[in-house]
Amino acid sequence: MELLNRKLKQIILKAFCDAGYMEEDINIGDCAIPKFGDFSCQSPLFLAKKYHKAPFVIASDVLLHLQKNEIIVNASVANPGYINFFIDNNYLAEYLKKYLEYVKNPLISKNKKVLIDYGGANCAKPLHVGHLRSADIGEAIKRICVYMGDDCVGDAHLGDWGLQMGMVIYAVWEKNPELVYFDDNYAGEYPKEPPFTIDELKVMYPSISKRAKQDAGLYEKVKSITHDLQSGRRGYIALWKHIVDVSKKLIKADYDKLNIHFDLYLGESDSKKYQDEVIDYVIRNGYSRISDGATIVDVSMPDDKTEIPPFMLLNSAGSALYSTTELATIVQREREFNVDQILYVVDNRQELHFIQAFRCVKKINILKKDVDLKFIGFGTMNGTDGKPYKTRDGNAMQLKELMDMVKNKALEKVKETKANYSQDEIENISDVVAISALKFADLSVFRSKDLVFDVDKFCSFEGKTGPYILYTITRANSILSKVPNIEGNFTLSDEDRKLALCLIKFTDSIQSAYEKFAPSYLCDYAYSLANEFNAFYGKSSIIHEENIDKQYSKLLLTNYTKDMLKKCMDLLAINTLEKM
Ligand code: ARG
């Protein structure tokens, strides 16, 4: 389908050329003053210098050469050189119908294979607020990329190979040193069931990690267990598998609640099979050097403004690190998934790690094709003091605590308005409202910026919030349910135009969201559409409208708005409600 923007460009560009301004492109945007036009071309302002003419003169020339067409009406020139114009009402109505069909399933041909690395939860550790942001933003980016025609795979890239694994193994040993996992002479099969419950696992890491911070001996012990695990000690590997399996279930349940679904639940450890090859390759080809016993790759460049430290391949104990698995994982993704692009949706604070990793990949020239590696950083969720949101004892805020706070606030707000609902209904509605509040707040700020956790604001039914969008959808639904199916002609009256024009702007917003990997553009769009719809609802009497064509058209617009808002929320991976 040819989009309106393109058609407008063609028509107006032709007028520019016919008037002697041989341009290849012009810009068309919204008209700043709605009573002067729906759209406006500002290009004369930028061309004045080139043609040595006043913008107003250029705009007037162009207007004279604007050929009669079915789309543009009432074009005029305004100071200092704008060409303003309206879209013909009949054309807009016809276009809108086709546009909304097209938007449902745009049939964009498959562009490229993209792997999105997001979530990044760590096995045996509870999810914290940073993981929430990564998961929310990553899931939305994945859906946006799929919509735009990319062939996407989402990978949770679980942290399952680091020190925390050594900690949990230590905790199990401390409690039950007699278990076969710790017996070097044991050659039989290991038990199928884990030697701990989910609840026991939940407390193991936090407690050992706290103790290891104060006890250097314990820390060393944990490090050596981790090293033995990574070197493949049989009993540790068997125990580690239990830890990973149980953790994955916990993590998956948390993500499911947030409507976040990964195609792959691979972990850092899954790149193990490429690790030795990569290390060997780097050393053999002379890309690394030894510094203080560690094997490192220099990745600094002459024009670096800040120092970029070397990328560490092996530490002085010969153990692989986060950086090593990063490298091996890139190789794995190229070989196993044949990716063209990898997007890393990770906290801004890890940017340096990725700069190093990407440079290292380039330097060692290990990939067979040019894979586009992109760091899609995001800011922190801060408290009102502007610092990363922490619990009272100074730890990173856990997802569960955060969700509980939001849920309680949502419950309060829903109760205020839905006094006659049953307890169950209120609970269900509040769950959806709470998750929409948290996710929409997380997504509505441009991703690289920090955001302030403000539970009152997030849960409000007014303003740029998830609950406001949810409420608008249910309002549209309630109108639609009050009027039986009617037939008529689709026409647009003046009070419908703004809503109609807003509906056709979806493609611009998804295009920006796609290009900048920023779901916030879709949030902005959904918010402006909800505002337009509520204004339209305020001005029009839909249910009591007596002219059948007018009523039919308003109902159709209501339905279109509802579908469009739901589409946006679906792309943002936020569930909605039919009624509340
Ligand atoms: N597990 C890591 C963390 O919690 C995030 C992983 C991000 N992805 C990656 N490929 N390094 O910090």
Boltz pocket constraint, residues with backbone or C-beta under 6 A from the ligand:
constraints:
  - pocket:
      binder: B
      contacts: [[A, 117], [A, 119], [A, 120], [A, 121], [A, 122], [A, 157], [A, 158], [A, 159], [A, 326], [A, 344], [A, 345], [A, 346]]
      max_distance: 6.0
